[in-house]
Amino acid sequence: MSTSPIHDFLTKYADSGTVRCHMPGHKGKENPADITEISGADSLFESDNGGGIIEQSERNAARIFRSYKTLYSCGGSTLAINAMLALAKLNSGKSEVIAPRYSHRAFISSCIHLGLSPVWVYPDEFLSAKVSAENIERLITPNTAAVFITSIDYYGGMCDIEPIARVCKRHGVPLLIDNAHGAYLAFCSGGLHPLRRGAAMCADSAHKTLPVLTGGAYLHIADKKFAPDAKEAMSIFGSSSPSYLILDSLDKFNALYMSDPDIIERVCGMLDMLKAALKAKGVPLYDSDRMRVTLDSLSAGSSGISTAEILRQNGIECEYADAARCVLLFGAYTTAEDIKRVYEVLTSRDIFPKATGVSALKFARVEKALDPREAFYLPKELIDINKAVGRICAGITAPCPPGVPLIMPGEIISAEAVRQLRALGVKYIQVLL
């Protein structure tokens, strides 16, 4: 079996000289690998049990990730999250999902589409993935369709998934993991990928840390009862014209890993050494996963946003920065030269200019007036954020990155929520009429 059946097909077709009397309209001139579902090319959402190139490639992906079944997404991990939640509702008939408050806006969007009601677990700090199994278990009821956890978080923090998985198994509730930032975990030491820790399903964003085009992602299934309906669940949310360029890049990573299984561990090893060297120089770091260096600007009396600006002036663009921290994200193709340059800038410049009045964000505790779906579809208006206290939120307000809403549709906007939204640069918000 080919290690890259999609790429092999596209290369052969590009070299064939075939007259392209089919979509797309550029006829291969923009990129000869950009095709649609022509004969032999397979259809993404209808590729099961046909033996076509997509099915072959997805089986290769399942093999390297060690999943029961892996499905490709050309709509990012958002599409995989949509499908996971749809499958959880379809298999349970229930309507509540327990989720930490730091969940990405893709989660609340899915709840709106599917009529699911989130039951929130509040972490101690904004964006923190650290929630406990005890807090999860207290919220499980006979109406719980699933537990949904985000790990890795945007700072690089990770949730202890195994005890939560044991709680879920004891109650017969599937554990779904938004692992958008952690696809690489399957290919480095430690056994920290959610599939190894007890997840029933897992969404991985390939493009964040693997050499895959933006939009490339995976839905991994460990519990086989979810597999038969998985393609159909993805199809109700995904485009009927998925990008073959993205599929090609997902396919090529399978072959790359099979030929060089140490590719991820090598980068992680270099980053381990970088962190050790930075700590030895006194650079304050926030504890993060192996593919990030998270600078703890707040502990240095500075602001992550200020740190990011200084790095930008020195030719380094960060992944994310807020009042507290600045996050540098690396990937499979990060080079030793890249890491050397980062080290030199971080140790030879004052990257922590003094700042006053800076504090880390926390989620405001707010009251729920309506379910998200109900609030989203009611008449609404856009108002100045300073006039929003006491009003009911009607939209999803989530500056991206990190794409984490501080206030959800159906919640009553508090003065503290307004303060936090202003701190993230939000000037206007949708509220119910």
Secondary structure, 3 states (H helix, E strand, C coil): CCCCHHHHHHHHHHCCCCCCCCCCCCCCCCCCCCCCCCCCCCCHHHCCCCCCHHHHHHHHHHHHHCCCEEEEECCHHHHHHHHHHHHHHHHHCCCEEEEECCCCHHHHHHHHHHCCEEEEECCCCCCCCCCCHHHHHHHCCCCEEEEEEECCCCCCCCCCHHHHHHHHHHHCCCEEEECCCCHHHHHCCCCCCHHHHCCCEEEEEHHHHCCCCCCCEEEEECCHHHCCCHHHHHHCCCCCCCCHHHHHHHHHHHHHHHHCCCHHHHHHHHHHHHHHHHHHCCCCEECCCCCEEEECCHHHCCCHHHHHHHHHHCCCCCCEECCCCEEEECCCCCCHHHHHHHHHHHHHCCCCCCCCCCCCCCCCCCCECCCHHHHHCCCEEEEEHHHCCCCEECCCECCCCCCCCCECCCEECCHHHHHHHHHCCCCEEEEEC
